[in-house]
Structures are given as C-alpha cells and as structure tokens.
C-alpha cells in the first residue's frame, strides 16, 4: 500500500492561504485531504464545527495536550490551535495526502516528527496588499489588525525554512502553482513506485 505525503502550508495572516487551499482542493483528487485543526477560539461567521475547525474548550484542549494527542499545537492570538496526530498518521498510512494549514512554529515541530513532510510558504505581494486584505475582512478591530501586521513581519522572516515559496499576487496563478506542487510530489518516482508497484513489476518482467 502506498503511503501518503504530508504537506505543510504556512503564511502570515491575510496572505490568502485558506482561500488558495480551498480553491485548489476543489480541483484536487479526493486522495488529498485538508486536516481540520482543533481550536479554542469561537467560530467566525459561516464557520462550521468539524468542517472548518474542531471547536473545543480550553480545558478539553489542555487535557489533550497532557495525553499527547497533538502532532503540533500552539497558542496564537490568545487561542490554542492543534493537529490530531492519530488522524494524520492514519490518513497517511492509507495512502492519502494530508495538508496541514499551520504557522511556522507548528511547521518546525512537525518536521521533527515527520522529516519527509513537504513544506510550502505563501507570501503576499506587498505589505500594503497584506494590510488591505486584513482590513477588508471586516472581522477585526484596528488594534487587532495592527497586531496581526506586526506578527506577520515575524512570520514572513521564516519563509526560507520551507521547500517551496508562492507569491500570492494573482490568485489564479498562485492557485495553479499550489496545485503543481501537489501534482509533482505525487509523480516522484518513489511515490509512483508505491502506487503502481504491481504494474511496474509486470512491465519489467515482460521486458526481460
């Protein structure tokens, strides 16, 4: 049985990471799945439990930390976020690719546990574009937006720790770049060998 690839996708808040991922997944094979993180923050308008996040309480989250349930977890903007290690490893085991939408700190933790993970960093085309995108959300106060911009500068300084870098200037182009990374990873000889083991053995035997 083939083993799936773990993709790590990170970006500063407002770079368009979530929009790009969801647009790419609409056109992606069903074997590519987005991990649903656990979080203690309240749902935003339109978000559904189990679909966008697994919403939980701080008490429940800390209990799961004590039981070592997370592949990674972090406290961001006063709320906890974490990735279920059991779900990720089981999904990869059955040949499905998994995408983790996490920050650079979580990415560093995941790389230590799963060194062959493929990492992608998404950047905005400019600071001005980042500020405009954050403001257009209409979900945060000016104070929160300024804090997000300060934190974004720190986040973006870690881009060189990733395997791939995408500049989200033109959305459709960035989406195609993201899809290309997912595709090229599946076409690597090691992954194709696992997936088409019987066919390859047959072809080699018949040509001998």
C-alpha positions in Angstrom: 0.0 0.0 0.0 1.3 3.5 -0.9 2.0 6.0 1.9 0.6 9.5 1.6 2.6 12.7 1.6 2.2 15.3 4.4 2.1 18.9 3.1 2.7 21.8 5.4 1.3 25.1 4.2 2.1 28.3 6.1 1.6 32.0 5.6 1.1 35.3 7.5 -2.5 36.2 8.4 -4.1 37.8 5.4 -1.8 36.3 2.7 -4.8 34.3 1.3 -3.6 30.9 2.4 -7.0 29.5 3.2 -8.7 30.8 0.1 -5.9 29.4 -2.1 -6.1 26.0 -0.4 -9.8 25.6 -0.6 -9.8 26.7 -4.3 -7.0 24.2 -5.1 -8.8 21.4 -3.2 -11.9 21.8 -5.3 -9.9 20.7 -8.3 -7.7 18.2 -6.5 -8.0 14.4 -6.3 -10.0 13.0 -3.4 -6.8 11.5 -2.0 -5.7 15.0 -1.0 -7.3 16.0 2.3 -7.1 19.1 4.5 -6.5 18.4 8.1 -9.1 20.0 10.4 -7.4 21.7 13.3 -8.7 21.8 16.9 -9.0 25.3 18.3 -10.3 27.1 21.4 -11.4 30.3 19.6 -15.0 31.0 18.8 -16.3 30.3 15.3 -16.3 33.2 12.9 -19.4 33.9 10.8 -20.0 31.0 8.4 -17.6 28.6 10.1 -18.9 25.1 10.9 -17.7 22.7 13.6 -15.9 19.7 12.1 -15.6 21.4 8.7 -13.5 24.5 9.2 -12.2 23.7 12.7 -12.9 21.3 15.5 -14.0 23.8 18.1 -13.3 22.9 21.7 -12.8 24.4 25.2 -9.5 25.4 26.7 -10.0 22.7 29.4 -10.5 20.0 26.8 -7.6 21.2 24.7 -5.2 21.2 27.7 -6.4 17.7 28.6 -5.5 16.5 25.1 -2.1 18.1 25.4 -1.5 16.1 28.6 -2.5 13.0 26.8 -0.1 13.8 23.9 -2.8 13.8 21.3 -1.4 16.6 19.1 1.2 16.4 16.3 1.7 20.1 17.0 0.0 22.8 18.9 0.5 26.5 19.6 -1.2 29.5 21.2 -1.9 32.2 18.6 -3.8 35.4 19.3 -4.7 34.2 22.8 -6.2 30.9 21.5 -4.9 27.3 21.1 -4.6 25.5 17.8 -3.6 21.9 17.4 -3.4 19.0 14.9 -4.5 15.5 15.8 -1.5 13.1 15.4 -3.6 10.0 15.3 -5.8 11.3 12.4 -2.8 12.5 10.4 -0.8 9.3 10.7 -3.8 7.0 10.0 -4.7 9.1 6.9 -1.2 9.0 5.5 -1.0 5.2 6.3 -3.9 4.6 3.9 -2.3 6.4 1.0 -4.0 9.7 1.3 -2.1 13.0 1.2 -2.7 15.4 4.1 -2.4 19.2 4.2 -1.6 20.9 7.4 -2.5 24.6 7.4 -0.3 25.7 10.3 2.2 28.5 11.3 6.0 28.3 11.1 6.3 27.3 14.7 4.0 24.3 14.2 5.8 23.5 11.0 9.1 23.3 12.9 7.6 20.8 15.4 6.0 18.7 12.6 9.3 18.4 10.7 11.0 16.9 13.7 8.3 14.2 13.9 7.8 13.7 10.2 11.0 14.7 8.4 9.8 13.9 4.9 6.9 16.4 5.1 6.8 18.8 2.1 6.5 22.5 3.2 5.1 25.4 1.3 5.1 29.1 2.3 2.7 31.7 0.8 3.6 35.4 0.8 1.6 38.5 -0.1 2.9 40.7 -3.0 3.5 43.6 -0.6 2.9 45.0 2.9 0.2 47.3 1.5 -1.7 44.4 0.0 -1.5 42.5 3.3 -2.9 45.4 5.2 -5.7 45.9 2.7 -6.7 42.2 2.8 -6.8 42.2 6.6 -8.9 45.4 6.6 -11.4 44.0 4.0 -12.3 41.1 6.2 -14.3 43.4 8.4 -13.9 40.9 11.3 -11.2 42.6 13.4 -10.7 45.9 15.1 -7.9 48.3 14.1 -6.0 47.3 17.1 -6.1 43.6 16.2 -5.2 44.4 12.6 -2.1 46.3 13.7 -1.1 43.3 15.9 -1.6 40.9 13.0 0.6 43.1 10.8 3.4 43.1 13.4 3.2 39.4 13.8 3.1 38.9 10.0 6.5 40.5 9.8 7.9 37.9 12.2 6.1 35.1 10.3 7.4 36.1 6.9 11.0 36.1 8.1 10.8 32.3 8.2 10.0 31.7 4.5 13.5 30.3 3.8 12.8 27.3 6.1 10.3 25.9 3.5 10.7 23.8 0.4 8.5 25.9 -1.8 7.6 29.6 -2.0 4.5 31.1 -3.6 3.8 34.8 -4.0 0.0 35.3 -4.0 -0.2 38.3 -6.3 -2.6 37.0 -8.9 -4.9 34.5 -7.3 -5.4 32.1 -10.2 -1.6 31.9 -10.9 -0.9 31.2 -7.2 -3.6 28.5 -7.2 -2.0 26.8 -10.2 1.4 27.0 -8.5 0.0 25.3 -5.4 -1.7 22.6 -7.5 1.5 22.0 -9.4 3.4 21.3 -6.1 0.8 18.7 -5.1 1.0 17.1 -8.5 4.7 16.9 -8.9 5.1 15.3 -5.5 2.7 12.5 -6.5 4.7 12.0 -9.7 8.0 11.4 -7.9 9.5 8.0 -8.7 9.3 6.8 -5.0 5.6 7.7 -4.7 4.7 6.3 -8.2 6.6 3.1 -7.3 4.5 2.6 -4.2 1.2 3.3 -6.0 1.9 1.3 -9.2 4.0 -1.5 -7.7 2.2 -4.4 -9.5 2.2 -2.6 -12.8 5.9 -1.7 -12.7 6.9 -5.3 -11.7 4.8 -6.6 -14.6 6.3 -4.2 -17.1 9.8 -5.0 -16.1 9.2 -8.8 -16.1 7.6 -8.6 -19.6 10.5 -6.7 -21.0 13.1 -9.0 -19.5 
